[in-house]
Amino acid sequence: MTEQDFERIVITLTADEQAGLERLSEQHADDDVAVRAEIIQWYAMGQSTEQIVRASGIEPEMAVFWKAKFLEHGIDGIVRGPLTRNGAD
């Protein structure tokens, strides 16, 4: 899959996922989990990786990494943190 193909993948949140991400943002306001939750919410709002990078100050690779973790594992994937970056959990 190319970067352009991955960028086109739309995240559609269920009401439970949205509520869970909002809770994470509130409960972890001062740590990385809140940033991860915001990244996923921005993607769900249709923001591009470039827009998310500008808004958050993170590296593009990290935005894409967390999008992939969410797509693969849901909210649990962004709470557990980066186990690896090579795809092996």
N, C-alpha and C positions, 0 to 999 in steps of 0.2 A: 504494500500500500504506500502510495506517495504521500508526502507532507500535505499536498493539496487535497488529496482524498480524505486524509485524516481530519483536516481542517473543516471539511464539509459535513462531517458527522455531527448531527444535532443531538444535543442532550435535552431530553424532555423529562422533566421531573414530575413524579406523582406528588400528590398533596402531602403524603407522609415523608417523602424525601425532602421536599421543600421545608417542611416543619423541622425535620431532623437537621438539615443544614443551618437553619436559623438558630436552632438550639446550640449547635456546635459553635457558631459565631459568637453567641452570648456567653456560653460557658467557658470558652477558651479565648476570650477576647485578646489576650496578650501573648498568644503563642501561634505556632505554625499551623495548628489545626484550624484556627479561625481563617487564616489566609487560604488554606486549601478549600474550605467550605465556600469562601467568597469566590474563588476561582471557578468552582463548579457552578455557582449561581450565575456568574457573569457569562459563562458558556451557555447556560440554559436560557439566558436573556438574548442570546444571539451575538454576543460580543466575539470578535476574532481574537486569536492569540495575540496579535500585535496590540489590539486595544487593551487587553488584559495586562500585558506587559507594561504598557504605559501607565495604567491605573494603579498597578500594584508594586511596580519596581522589581519584580522577579525576573529571572532569566527565561527566555522563551522555552528552553528545554524543560524547565520545571513546570511551566503551565501545561505543556503537552504531556509531561509525565503524569501529573495529577489527573488530567482528563482521562488518560488511558487507564489509570488505576481505578477511577470511578466507574468507567465503562465496564471494566472487568469484574470489579468487586463491590460496586455500590459504595454506600457511605462507609462501610467497614474498611474499604481500601484506602480511604483518605485519613481515617482515624489511626490505623495501625502504623502509618508512616512508611517511609521508603525501606522496604526489606532489601530490595536490590533494584538496580537500574537495568539489568540485562534480561528482565522478564521472568526470572526464576524466583518463586516465592519460597 
